């Protein structure tokens, strides 16, 4: 079973929820982890089981990054708001960097998220 992290900035949460609803069957076959508020929304608005970490500004991005570094995350979908600066930008950069260091699949927009989830579904 693939372990997949789901993260979205506030402005991108509706798009992630819509994505999760569209790919709910595929996501249901994954072990899902999310940052706090994103995970709460996913649990409330879908039938998916999601392990929630802290919210991003409270260390959730770093908690997921630690799992990437430990080799227990197979992919990260992180819908970022590219037009707004985030107060925890260093944590976000660290998560993106650790995905690159450990060659972990990373999607930062809906197009790449679609490829990631469809690729996991084909591999699984």
C-alpha positions in Angstrom: 0.0 0.0 0.0 1.4 3.4 -1.0 1.7 6.1 1.6 0.7 9.5 0.2 0.8 12.9 1.8 -1.9 15.5 1.0 -1.2 19.2 1.7 -2.9 22.4 0.4 -2.6 26.1 1.2 -5.9 27.7 2.3 -6.7 29.0 -1.1 -6.0 25.6 -2.7 -8.0 23.5 -0.2 -11.2 23.5 -2.3 -9.2 22.3 -5.4 -7.7 19.5 -3.3 -11.1 18.4 -1.9 -12.5 18.3 -5.5 -9.4 16.3 -6.6 -9.8 13.9 -3.7 -13.5 13.4 -4.5 -12.6 12.7 -8.2 -9.9 10.2 -7.2 -11.5 8.9 -4.0 -11.4 5.2 -5.2 -7.7 5.4 -5.9 -6.9 7.4 -2.8 -8.8 4.9 -0.7 -6.3 2.3 -1.6 -3.5 4.5 -0.1 -2.4 5.1 3.4 -3.1 8.9 3.6 -1.4 11.5 5.8 -2.1 15.2 5.7 -1.3 18.4 7.5 -3.9 19.4 10.2 -6.5 21.6 8.5 -6.2 19.9 5.2 -6.7 16.5 6.9 -9.7 17.8 8.8 -11.3 19.1 5.6 -10.6 15.8 3.8 -12.1 13.8 6.7 -15.2 16.0 6.8 -15.9 16.2 3.1 -14.9 12.8 1.8 -15.1 9.2 3.0 -11.3 8.9 3.1 -9.3 7.9 6.2 -6.5 10.4 6.8 -3.8 10.5 9.5 -3.5 14.2 10.5 -0.3 15.8 11.4 0.0 19.4 12.8 -1.0 22.3 10.6 1.7 23.5 8.3 2.6 26.6 10.3 2.9 24.5 13.4 5.3 22.0 12.0 3.1 19.7 9.9 5.2 20.2 6.7 8.3 19.3 8.7 6.6 16.2 10.2 5.8 15.0 6.7 9.3 15.9 5.5 10.7 13.6 8.3 8.6 10.7 7.0 9.9 11.4 3.5 13.5 11.3 4.9 12.7 8.1 6.7 11.5 6.6 3.4 7.9 5.9 4.4 6.2 8.4 2.1 5.8 7.3 -1.5 4.5 10.6 -2.8 3.4 14.1 -1.8 0.6 16.2 -3.3 1.1 19.8 -2.1 -1.2 22.3 -3.8 0.6 25.5 -3.1 -0.7 29.0 -3.6 2.0 30.4 -5.9 0.8 34.0 -5.6 0.9 34.5 -1.8 3.9 34.4 0.5 3.5 32.0 3.3 4.7 32.7 6.9 6.3 29.2 7.1 8.0 29.3 3.7 11.3 27.9 5.1 9.4 24.8 6.2 7.8 24.5 2.7 11.1 24.8 1.0 12.6 22.2 3.3 9.8 19.7 2.4 10.2 20.3 -1.3 14.0 19.9 -1.0 13.8 16.7 1.0 11.5 15.3 -1.7 14.1 16.1 -4.2 17.0 14.6 -2.1 15.1 11.4 -1.6 13.6 11.2 -5.1 10.1 11.2 -3.8 7.3 12.0 -6.2 6.1 15.5 -5.6 3.1 17.2 -7.2 2.5 20.9 -6.7 -0.4 21.5 -9.0 -3.5 19.6 -10.2 -1.9 18.5 -13.5 1.1 16.9 -11.7 -1.2 15.5 -9.0 -3.2 13.8 -11.6 -0.1 12.1 -13.1 1.1 11.1 -9.6 -2.2 9.5 -8.5 -2.7 7.8 -11.9 0.9 6.5 -11.8 0.4 5.1 -8.3 -2.8 3.4 -9.4 -1.0 1.8 -12.4 1.9 0.7 -10.2 -0.3 -0.7 -7.5 
